[in-house]
Amino acid sequence: MVEHAQTLTGQAATDAQDLSTERMKATSPVMENRAMVQIGRVLALVVPIALWFAPLPLERPAQKAIAITSFMIIAWITHALDHAVTGLIGCYLFWALGVVKVEIAFGGFSSSTPWFLFGAVLFGTMATKSGLGRRLAYVVLRAVGSTYSRLLLGLIIADFLLTFPVPSGIARVVIMAAVAIGLIEAAGVGPGSNLGRGLFIILTYTANIFDKMIIAGAAAITAQGLIAQTGHVEVLWSRWLLAFLPITGLTILVAWRLTLWLYPPEREVLAKGSDVLKKELQKMGAWTTLEKKTAILMGIAITLWMTDRLHHVSPAVVALGVALLATLPGIRVLEVEDLKKVNYLPVFFVAAAVSMSQVLTATKALDVLTNVMFGWMEPLLTNIYSSTLVLYWTAFVYHIFLGDEVSMLSASVPPLMNYATAHGLSPLVIGMIWTFGSGAKIFIYQSAVLVVGYSYGYFNSRDMFRMGAVLSVVEFVFLLLLAPFYWPLIGIR
């Protein structure tokens, strides 16, 4: 999986995270499909060799690049190898087999995208280590009320608000899961109850959606980098936020009402709900120095992200700069030991995916893949309405087959941007619609965020399908209102 749940404060939180990780490994539908992995390993070997030697009407550099790229994409789809290992092997082959020079083969490592992700991962570590994330969640929930419907609404709002200081869906799910479990236990119910299913399914699914409305999480960060790089357009963090802001409140309200409808609680009033929140906040005590430092650092980062239209400093520069500032003597929000615990493989994976797009561009192989993948779209992309319809639902279907969302975006955004540029379409509009479409999911295997939420055992695949199917349609309707009417008003056209 492309993201890694970060270290939590305290031994109990760490144990909870470890348990979640083990459950994720044990219950992931993708990991359970051993036959798919074995088939993938065979195809990842046979298909690239066949493409390498096939008498195709292509320039040799382009044909070689496509052959190696096929290995990477097949291995990513089938989980034949670890995603990061697959990416590193692909980059090495681009270089070792003379397809491109080393600075292009590993060019993604010098781009801003993986470093933005690294900064986001460190932000998640800061929020969980300091306890700031949990404190904010408890404060929001306590302010909303103690009935099930109010706590459910508070959970969704807290999930959204935490997206700013914790730009990682997995980290937010782990933080919010600890809160939800306390409320479920206070209600005297457990896994299988409507109350438990409702709380867990919605905190999990909205974490996935919010990571597309804001440039947060590996998928959106990867898409932002690829749109900017291959679409040759500036992708501002603040503009992306502003673009989806009008439907954020609508999404929260619809998700809330939908959950109440699908999962009516066994009891509406949670007598001990407010007591649980109060006790947890009392247990945390007054704001610690570590929390205050973390809040200041994150406040600086969020302010710089929201004002990037004025200073045009890359969000990656801000994220990594603030994260490194947190390690300096005198500040020490992060220690060297914290950095040692970080899982760096997702960063390597994203860097390798960006490298792949650079190689495809340099060898002109991207032109070939663009025609194969998106040539059929041309007669359908006649206006913003049909474009939104085609792109959103194509991304939805495409994502079913190319399950991992970072793999899906890594493989599809470069040729899509190439197509947009060649046909006089807006790379930013096309890229944002496509990325948002990748957030529509109906199966658990489609996202690491969903797998982690599922691993707690409070909802099943049928719950995910029902919630995902309805919200996918709802989000499309919202997007159909945004793209033609609102986006041009804020300069996205």
N, C-alpha and C positions, 0 to 999 in steps of 0.2 A: 504494500500500500504506500501511496506517495507521501502521506503525512505521518507524523509520529507524535503520539500523545506525550505531552511534556511532563517533567517531574513535578509532583504536587507537594504542597507544604505538609510536613509531618509524616510520621511513619504510617499512620492509618490511610492517609491520602495516597501515599506511594503504593501501599498494598492494594488499594482499590484500583489504581492504574495498572499495576502488574496483572491483577486478576482480569481486568478488561482486556489487556493485550493477549493474555492466554485464551480467553474466551473468543476473541476475534480470530485467532489462529485456528481454534477448534471449530468455530461455527461458520466461518466465511464460506458461502456457496462456491466461490472460485477455488479456494484452497481445498475443498472437499472433492473437487472434480479431478481426480488423479488421471483419468483417461484423457481429459482435455490437455493436461500438462504433457503427458507422454506424446500425444498426437502433435502438440505444438513443438516439441523438441525435434520430432522427425521433420515436420514441415519447415521449421526454422533452419534446417540443414539442407533439405532437398530443394526447396523453392529458390533460395539465393544461388545455389550452384547452377540450377537450370537457367535462371535469368542471366547469370554471368556468361555462360557459354552459348546461349541461344542466338541464332542468326537474326537479330532484331535490327531494324533500320534506324539505329541510334548511334550517336557518337560514343566511342568507347568510354570516356569518362562518365558520361551520363548513364550508360548501361551499367557500369560498375557501381555507381552510386545507388542506382535503383536496386540492384541486387543486394547490396549491404543493407540498404534501408528496409528491404523486405524482411531480412532477418530480424531487424530491430522491432518492426511493427508486429510481426507474427509472434515473436517472443513476448512482447508487451501484452498483446491480446490474450494469449493463452497462459500467461504466467509461467512460461517454460523455464525462465531464469528470473532471478531478482531483477527488478526494473533498472536499478542503478548499474548493476553488473552488465546487463544487456547493453545499456547505453555506453558504458566505457568500452566494451568489446567492439561495438560499432564504430566509435570514434577511433579506436586503435586500428581497426581494419581500413578505415578511410585513409589513414596515414601510412600504415605498413604496406598496403597493397598499391600505393602510389596513386590513389585517386585524387588526392589533394595534398597540399603541404600541411605540416603539423599545425601551423597557426590557424588554418581553416578547420582542420579536422577536430581540433579542440577549442575552436573559437568561442563556443558558448560559455566556456569557463571565464572568459574575459568580458562577457556581456553583463549587463546590470541585472538581468532576470534572476539567475540563481542566487545572487547576493541579496536581492530583495527578499526572496524566500528565506534565506538564512537569517536575515534581520527579523522577519516575521516569526520564525521559530524561536529566536531568542526572546522576542516580546512575550510569546506564550510562556516561556520558562520564567521570565520576570514576574508575570502576573500570577502564576501558580505558586512559585516559590514564596513570594511575599504574602500571598493570601488576599491580594487586592481583588482578584476576580471573584472569589467567593463572597467577600464582604459586599461588593457592589450588588451581587445577585441577591443576597439576603436583604439588603436595604431596599431594593426595588420591590421585592416580593412582600416585605412587611408593610410597605407604603400602600400597596394595592388592596390588601384585605385578606381574610382568612377563609372565605368560602372557596369551594373547588373552582368555580368559574373565574373568580377574581385571581386566585393563585395561578391558574392556567394562563390567564392573560398576562400576569406579571412575569411568568416564566418565559413567555415568548418575547415580551419587551426586553427583559434582562438579556436574553439570548442575542437580540439585535444590538443592544447598547454595548455588550461585551465584545462585539465584532471589532470595535475601534481599538481598545487596548489589547485584545487577544485575537489577532488576525489569523486564527487557525481554527477551523471547524471542529477538529478532533479535540483540541485542548478545551474548547468551550463545552463540548458534550461531556467531557470528563468532569469539568467543574460543575456544570448544571446537573449532572447525574447524581452527584453527592447531595445536592440540595433536594432533588426530586425524591431520592430514596428516603430521606428523612421525613418528608411530607407523607409519603406512602405508608411508611411504618407508623406514623402518628395517626393515620386514618384507620389502621388496623387491617389493611388489605395487603395484597402482595402481587406477584406476577400472575397474569391471567385476569386480573380485575380490570374493569373498565377504567377506573381511576388511574391505575398504574400504566395501562396501555396508552391512555390519552396523554398523560404527562410525558412519557418517554418517546412516543412516536412523533409528537409535535416538536419537542425540543431538538430531536435529531434531524427531522426534515427541514425545519426552519434554519438550523445551523448551516445546512447545505445550501439553501436558497440565499441566505444573507451573504454567504461567501461569493455570490455572483453579483449581488447588488452593490457591493463594495469590493474594491480590489484587495481581497484577503484570501488566504489559503493558496495552496500550490497551483490549483487549476486557474483561478483568475489571474494570479501573478504571471503564470506561464503565458496565458492568452494575451495579457497586456504587453509583455515583452515581445511576443511574436508579431502582434499587430503593429507595434511601433517599428520593429526591425524590418519585417517583410512588406508591410503596407506603407512604409515611409511616411508615417503620420505621428504627430505628438499625441500621446494618450495620457491625459492629466488625471491624477487621482481625484481631484476635486470635481472635475467635469463628469467623471464616471459616477461618483456619488450623487451629484446633482441630477444626472440623467435618470436614475432609478428612484430618487427620493420620493416623488409623488406617489408611487405605488407601494412604498414601504409600509405606510400606515394601513393601506387597503389590504395588503398581504397579511399583516398582523391580525386585522379584524376578521378576515375570511378564514384564516387558519384557526383562529380561536373559535368562531362559530361552527366551523366544520367539525372540529374535535368534539365540541359539546354535543353535536348532533350524532356523530358516529359512536361516541363513547360516553353516554350519559352516566354520571357517577353513581356508585352505590349509595353514597351519602353526599349531599351538597355542602353541608357545613362541617368543616374539619375542626372539631372542638379543640384539638391540641395543635392545630397548624400554626397559629400565631405564637403559641408557647415554644414550638420547635425553633421558629425563626428568632424569637427573642433570646432563647437559651444559647443558640449558636452564635449570635452576635455578642452576648455576654461572655461566652467562652473565648471569643477572639479578643475581647478587651478593647482598650483604647487603640487608636491607630498607632502602629509601630513605626519606628524610624524607617525601616525597610519599605513599608507600604507608602509612606510619604515620599520617599525618594523615587519609588517606582511610579507613583502618580504624577510627580513633577516631570520625570523623563518622558512618560507616555503623553502627557499634556503637551510637551514641546513637540513631539513627533506628530501628533494629531493636528496641532496648529499649523505646522509646516506643510503637512499633506493637504490640508483644507485651503491653504493659501498658495498652492503651487502655481496657480494661474498668474500670480504676481511675480514670483521669483524664479519659476521654471526649474527649480532644483528637483532632480529625479527623486521619486519616492523611494527608490532603492538606496540612494545616497543618504536620505533621511533615516530610513530604517536601520541600515547597518551602522551609520554614524552614531545614532542614539544608543543602539545596542552595545557598541564598543565603548561608548562613554560610560555605560553602566558597569564596566569592568575595571575602571581606573581607580587607583588608590584614593581614598577619601570619599568615594561614592560607593563602590563595592556592592552594588545590587546583585551583580553576578560575580561568582568566584571562578577560578580556574577549574575547580571540580565540577561546577555546573556545566561548563563548556565541554568537559570530557564526557558528560552524560548525554549530550545532544546527539541525535541520530543524523549523521551527515549524508547518508545515502540519498535521501530525497533531493538534497541540493545537487548531488552528482547527477541524479536522474534528470532533473530539469536542465542542467547545464548540457548534458549529452543530447537532450531533445532539441535544444536551441542550436547546438553544433550541427545536428543532422539537417536542420533547415538551412543553415549556412552552406553546407556542402551541396545540398540539392540546388541552391541558387547559383553557386559558383560553377557547377558542372552543367547547368542548363537542364538538369533532370526535372526541375520543378515545373517547367513548361509542359513536359510530357505528362506528369502526374496530374497537373491542373486540368488538362483536356480529358483525361480518363475519368477523374473523380467528379468534375463539375461542369463538363461540356454540355450535359443534358439540361442544365439550368437556364441557359441563355434565353430561350423563348418564354420562360416563366417569370423572369425578373424584369417585368415591364414597368412596374410602379412600386411605391413603397408598401402598399397593401399586399400585393402578391409576393413581393420580396420577403416581407416579414413572415407571411404564411409559409412559403417554401423553405426559407432558411431555418425557422424555428423548428418545424416538424421534421425536416431532414436531419438537423442536429439531434433531435429526439430519437429518431430511428437509428441513426448512425451510432449513437451512444449505446444503444442496446447491444450492438454487435462488438463495438470497440469499448468494452466495459469500463476500464479505468479512465477516469475523466482527463487526467493529465496526458495519458497516451493518446486519447481521442483528440484533444486539442493540439497536441504536438504534431500529430500526423496530418490534421486537416486544416489548421489555420494558415500555414505557409502557402499551400496551393490555393486556398480560398482567397487570400490576400492578393496573390498573383492574378487570379481570375478577376477580382474586383478592379485592380489597377488596369488590366488589359482591356476591360470593357467600360471604363469610365465611371465605375461605381464608387461610392464612398467606402474606403477601407475601414474607417472608424465605425460607420453605421453597420456595415456587413459584419464586422468582427464582433461588435457588441451584441447584435442579435444572435449570432452563432454561439457566443460564449454563454449568453443567458439561456439559450435553448439547451445547452449541455447541462444546465442545472435542473432540468425537468427529468425526473427519474421515477421508475416504477418498480425496480428490482434492487435488492440490497447490495448485490455485487458491484453496482455501478459507481460506488464511492466508498472510500475508506471511512468517511464520516458516518455513513449509514451503517457500515459493518460494526463500528465501535458502539453506536447506539443500540444496535440489535444484540450485541454481545452480552448486554446486561440481562437479557431474557424476559423483558416485559412486553414485547410485541413480537409478531411473527411476520412472515413474508406476505401473507394475505393482508395484514394491516398496512404494510408498506405499499402494496399494490393499490389498495383502495385510496389511501391518502395521496399517493403520488399521482394517480390517474386524475383525480378531481383537481388537485392543485396545479398540475401541468396544464390543464385546459384553462383554469382561471388565470394563471400567469400569462398564457398566450393572449387572452382577451385584454389583459392590462397592457401588454406590450403593443398590441394592435392599436391601442389608444395613445401610447407614448410616442412611438416612432414617427408617425406622420404629423402629429399635432404639436407635441411638446418639444421634442428634440430640436427641430429647426429654430425654436425660440431661444434656445441656449447655445446655438452655434454648432450643433451636431447635424450635419447634413451631407 
